[in-house]
Amino acid sequence: MVFDIVVVGGGAAGMMAAGRAAQLGARVLLLEKTDACGQKIMVSGKTRCNLTNDADLKHFIAMYGVNGRFLYNAFHRFFRTELLSFFASYGVATKLERGGRIFPVSDDSHDVVRALQQYLNDHKVQIELNTRVNTIKKKKDALWEIQTSRGIYSSRSVIIATGGASWPQTGSTGDGYKISSELGHSIVNLKPALVPLIVEEIDLAKSMQGVSLRNVRATVFQGKAKEIDAKLTPQVNYGRGEKKSAPPPVIESRFGEMLFTHFGLGGPIILLMSLAVVEALEKSPVSVLIDLKPALSREQLRGRLQQDFNNYGKRKISGIIKEYLPGKMIEPFVALTGIDPEKQAHQINAPVKEKIIEQLKSLRFNIKAALPLARAIVTAGGVSLSEIDPRTMASKKVEGLYFCGEIMDIDADTGGYNLQAAFSTGYVAGESAAEYANNLSTV
């Protein structure tokens, strides 16, 4: 049997591509190497599945960085409104949360996967699970030959939707990059994105492991931590989606939540800045300065601290610090300042108070590395966008070949942007491949 389209990969992009192509009348085969489709969807958004975002189109595009322009055509054809209508038609109601994030009302990613599976069933997509694709070749008769672990399939067109190389336990092991390269495509260097960071001061981080901080500002600098002037810490965010570029040596700066781990730094604002850190580490040392009290200027903090010292002069210094920091941070914080923890507040002189202010306003870490790609939420890099037609997701190198989703050199911050890109490019790839296969079959 010759299929009109073989879709390789049963993630968000692949399922949408297969369903849309079949909806248009194409005979579609979906090949998935694991035992179930939609495995990465299942674990996305902490299993709640952040489908998309309420941001306007301009802001949406900005969240993908310099490659965001590639998505304009796909978003004009299938964007948030169409996506939410699609899921509503399959009984998945959605809700808007903080930061414009849109989730299923049920808070259950299984509902999203079930809707996509029903979409495939409704349009009679043939699905083969536990099927690894080994090679894809274009034959002289214009048909494609797909060699797999379970046999050989033929088709008029192929959509590669194998995802990235992060979260390999969900099936994203980077297989598609090798296949795409063999078909003549360039692969932009793969890097981890949305990934925790390993610090050189690992003992300090470990001593605060598990501490989650809210309303702090973390700023990434090019340079070693001890060399950075803390007064350069900005009061505004810099990074993807922000209007202005960061003034050197600032790379990015974010306000929000973060946490300490046994190896370094994690949490939302750290993940958002991680790709910039990875890229900056290729040039020279990188450091992170954490302002633990960004709502207070140094002068305001100095005044508040002095008031506490005056009011509670007989307290141990640790008793003063506990008013400013979570309990688990107090001992390592006091050790950083070099103060005897048994000293009472009235025994602390002005220079030592300045050390306390310095640490509260600029807790410093040197970044050693990011966790490996397999531990990242998203893969940055992939099939070069210069070799893909943004109007159709078709290969510019090989006729009848299409791409969609994370295999392409597209990545974004957290907030529903990556899934929206997967669904949108999948929709366009499926539609385009169906049209191509139909034209080929009528020749």
KADA-V332353 format. One record per residue. N is the residue number from 1. PHI is phi in whole degrees, -180 to 180 (NA if undefined). NEAR is the number of other ideal C-beta (glycine too) atoms within 12 Angstrom. D_CENTER is the distance of its C-alpha to the mean C-alpha in whole Angstrom. Layout:
[[N,PHI,NEAR,D_CENTER] [N,PHI,NEAR,D_CENTER]]
//
This chain:
[[1,NA,15,39] [2,-104,24,37] [3,-84,36,34] [4,-69,38,33] [5,-142,53,29] [6,-111,49,28] [7,-102,57,24] [8,-102,52,22] [9,114,51,19] [10,-107,49,19] [11,-93,50,16] [12,-59,50,15] [13,-67,52,16] [14,-65,56,19] [15,-66,50,20] [16,-65,54,20] [17,-62,57,22] [18,-63,55,24] [19,-64,45,25] [20,-65,46,26] [21,-63,49,28] [22,-67,34,30] [23,-61,25,30] [24,-88,25,32] [25,102,20,34] [26,-76,40,33] [27,-87,30,33] [28,-119,44,30] [29,-116,43,29] [30,-108,51,26] [31,-106,47,25] [32,-129,41,23] [33,-79,34,23] [34,-93,30,22] [35,-90,16,25] [36,-161,24,23] [37,-81,44,20] [38,75,44,17] [39,-67,32,16] [40,-73,43,13] [41,-60,44,13] [42,-56,30,15] [43,-101,24,13] [44,-71,41,10] [45,57,31,11] [46,55,16,13] [47,71,21,15] [48,-97,27,15] [49,65,40,13] [50,-79,37,12] [51,-66,47,13] [52,-163,44,13] [53,-138,39,14] [54,-87,27,17] [55,-63,29,17] [56,-73,15,19] [57,-59,25,19] [58,-61,16,19] [59,-67,24,16] [60,-56,33,14] [61,-60,31,15] [62,-63,27,14] [63,-71,38,11] [64,-100,40,10] [65,71,31,12] [66,-65,21,15] [67,-89,29,15] [68,-60,30,14] [69,-57,19,18] [70,-58,34,18] [71,-89,43,17] [72,-54,23,20] [73,-63,26,22] [74,-63,45,20] [75,-70,36,19] [76,-69,19,23] [77,-92,26,24] [78,-153,35,21] [79,-123,32,19] [80,-57,32,18] [81,-59,20,22] [82,-66,24,23] [83,-65,36,20] [84,-68,30,21] [85,-66,17,25] [86,-59,33,24] [87,-68,37,23] [88,-62,19,25] [89,-66,18,28] [90,-106,25,27] [91,83,17,27] [92,-100,32,24] [93,-77,22,24] [94,-126,34,21] [95,-140,22,21] [96,-101,21,20] [97,-124,21,18] [98,-53,15,18] [99,78,24,15] [100,77,26,16] [101,-70,31,14] [102,-116,35,16] [103,-125,35,16] [104,-63,36,19] [105,-58,21,22] [106,-73,21,23] [107,58,23,20] [108,-130,23,20] [109,-64,31,17] [110,-59,23,20] [111,-64,29,22] [112,-67,48,19] [113,-64,34,20] [114,-62,26,24] [115,-63,38,24] [116,-66,47,22] [117,-64,29,24] [118,-66,23,27] [119,-58,38,26] [120,-66,34,27] [121,-65,21,30] [122,-59,18,31] [123,-109,29,31] [124,59,20,32] [125,-74,40,30] [126,-83,28,31] [127,-117,32,28] [128,-118,30,29] [129,-91,23,27] [130,52,18,27] [131,-125,31,27] [132,-92,27,26] [133,-85,43,26] [134,-96,22,28] [135,-143,23,29] [136,-131,40,29] [137,-131,25,32] [138,-94,25,34] [139,-89,18,37] [140,-66,8,40] [141,-85,15,41] [142,76,22,37] [143,-89,28,36] [144,-101,42,33] [145,-115,26,33] [146,-111,39,31] [147,-92,23,32] [148,-129,26,30] [149,-70,19,31] [150,-124,18,33] [151,129,17,35] [152,-113,25,35] [153,-121,35,34] [154,-120,27,35] [155,-154,43,33] [156,-84,40,34] [157,-151,48,30] [158,-134,52,27] [159,-116,64,23] [160,-95,50,20] [161,-136,57,17] [162,-85,46,17] [163,77,51,13] [164,-96,48,11] [165,-123,35,12] [166,-101,40,10] [167,53,33,11] [168,-59,23,15] [169,-65,14,17] [170,-94,33,15] [171,106,39,17] [172,-85,42,14] [173,-112,29,16] [174,83,30,16] [175,-57,33,20] [176,-65,44,19] [177,-67,33,19] [178,-64,24,22] [179,-62,38,24] [180,-64,38,22] [181,-64,24,24] [182,-64,22,27] [183,-89,31,27] [184,99,20,27] [185,-92,31,24] [186,-85,22,22] [187,-112,30,19] [188,-69,27,17] [189,-42,18,16] [190,-80,34,13] [191,-140,33,11] [192,-74,35,9] [193,-129,43,6] [194,55,42,4] [195,-139,40,8] [196,-65,37,11] [197,-116,46,14] [198,-95,32,17] [199,-108,38,20] [200,-73,25,24] [201,-86,30,25] [202,-65,23,24] [203,-65,18,27] [204,-64,30,27] [205,-61,36,23] [206,-64,20,25] [207,-67,23,27] [208,-113,37,25] [209,-51,23,23] [210,92,18,22] [211,-75,32,22] [212,-107,23,20] [213,-112,33,21] [214,-114,18,20] [215,57,20,21] [216,-116,39,21] [217,-118,38,20] [218,-110,50,18] [219,-125,47,19] [220,-95,47,18] [221,-119,40,21] [222,-84,30,22] [223,133,27,25] [224,-73,21,26] [225,-56,29,26] [226,-69,18,30] [227,-91,18,30] [228,-84,30,28] [229,-81,19,30] [230,-61,29,28] [231,-69,16,30] [232,-81,26,27] [233,-61,39,25] [234,-76,30,24] [235,-104,18,24] [236,-128,20,22] [237,-78,28,18] [238,-130,32,17] [239,150,35,14] [240,-57,37,12] [241,86,29,14] [242,-94,24,17] [243,-73,13,20] [244,-111,15,21] [245,-81,19,20] [246,-72,27,21] [247,-79,17,24] [248,-56,18,24] [249,-86,28,24] [250,-67,37,21] [251,-101,39,18] [252,-149,43,16] [253,-147,36,17] [254,-137,42,15] [255,-112,29,17] [256,155,30,17] [257,-108,26,16] [258,-152,37,15] [259,-148,31,17] [260,-98,40,19] [261,-122,29,19] [262,-71,21,21] [263,-119,30,20] [264,165,36,19] [265,-123,52,16] [266,-147,37,13] [267,94,31,12] [268,-50,31,10] [269,-71,40,12] [270,-70,46,11] [271,-61,40,8] [272,-61,44,7] [273,-93,48,10] [274,-65,49,9] [275,-64,40,9] [276,-61,43,12] [277,-65,46,14] [278,-57,38,13] [279,-69,26,15] [280,-69,30,18] [281,-64,28,19] [282,-71,16,20] [283,-99,15,22] [284,-167,18,24] [285,-56,27,23] [286,-130,40,20] [287,-132,40,21] [288,-124,52,20] [289,-109,43,22] [290,-110,50,22] [291,-89,37,24] [292,-77,36,25] [293,-135,30,27] [294,-68,32,26] [295,-74,18,28] [296,-114,22,31] [297,-72,18,32] [298,-60,24,34] [299,-66,12,37] [300,-65,17,36] [301,-66,28,35] [302,-61,22,38] [303,-66,16,40] [304,-66,24,39] [305,-64,34,39] [306,-63,23,42] [307,-63,17,43] [308,-66,25,42] [309,-64,30,44] [310,-69,17,47] [311,-78,16,47] [312,-128,22,46] [313,-59,19,48] [314,-91,15,49] [315,-73,23,45] [316,-67,23,44] [317,-58,37,41] [318,-63,29,38] [319,-70,25,40] [320,-74,37,39] [321,-63,39,35] [322,-65,21,34] [323,-77,24,35] [324,-115,30,32] [325,-137,30,29] [326,-61,23,28] [327,-53,17,31] [328,-70,21,29] [329,-88,32,28] [330,-62,28,32] [331,-61,23,34] [332,-65,27,31] [333,-66,34,31] [334,-62,30,35] [335,-62,22,35] [336,-61,28,33] [337,-77,29,36] [338,78,17,38] [339,-87,29,40] [340,-66,15,43] [341,-62,25,41] [342,-86,14,45] [343,-67,26,46] [344,-87,19,46] [345,-56,30,45] [346,-69,19,48] [347,-91,19,48] [348,-89,35,45] [349,-89,15,46] [350,-60,13,44] [351,-59,13,43] [352,-70,23,41] [353,-61,32,40] [354,-65,22,38] [355,-63,24,36] [356,-64,41,35] [357,-61,33,34] [358,-59,31,32] [359,-70,35,30] [360,-68,40,29] [361,-95,35,28] [362,-156,35,27] [363,-72,42,26] [364,-108,36,25] [365,-138,39,23] [366,-93,32,22] [367,-88,42,19] [368,-85,26,20] [369,-174,28,17] [370,-94,39,14] [371,-61,31,14] [372,-63,20,14] [373,-53,33,12] [374,-63,21,13] [375,-97,27,11] [376,-82,35,8] [377,-77,43,5] [378,-136,44,4] [379,-98,44,8] [380,-92,39,9] [381,92,33,12] [382,136,45,14] [383,-60,45,17] [384,-59,26,19] [385,-69,34,18] [386,-67,17,22] [387,-107,28,23] [388,-128,40,22] [389,-77,26,24] [390,-67,31,21] [391,-79,21,24] [392,-130,31,24] [393,68,51,22] [394,-84,32,25] [395,-64,38,25] [396,-86,23,27] [397,-104,23,29] [398,-132,28,30] [399,-67,25,31] [400,89,37,30] [401,-111,46,26] [402,-134,56,23] [403,-130,54,19] [404,-160,54,17] [405,84,52,13] [406,-71,50,10] [407,-64,54,14] [408,-80,51,14] [409,-78,39,13] [410,-135,45,10] [411,-153,48,7] [412,-142,43,6] [413,-71,43,5] [414,-68,37,5] [415,128,38,9] [416,101,39,9] [417,-71,47,9] [418,-68,45,7] [419,-68,46,10] [420,-61,47,12] [421,-63,52,12] [422,-64,50,12] [423,-66,48,15] [424,-67,48,17] [425,-69,55,17] [426,-64,48,18] [427,-60,46,21] [428,-67,44,22] [429,-62,55,22] [430,-63,50,24] [431,-64,39,26] [432,-69,40,27] [433,-65,49,28] [434,-64,40,30] [435,-65,29,32] [436,-62,36,32] [437,-63,40,34] [438,-66,21,36] [439,-64,18,37] [440,-67,23,38] [441,-74,22,40] [442,-97,11,42] [443,-72,10,43]]
//
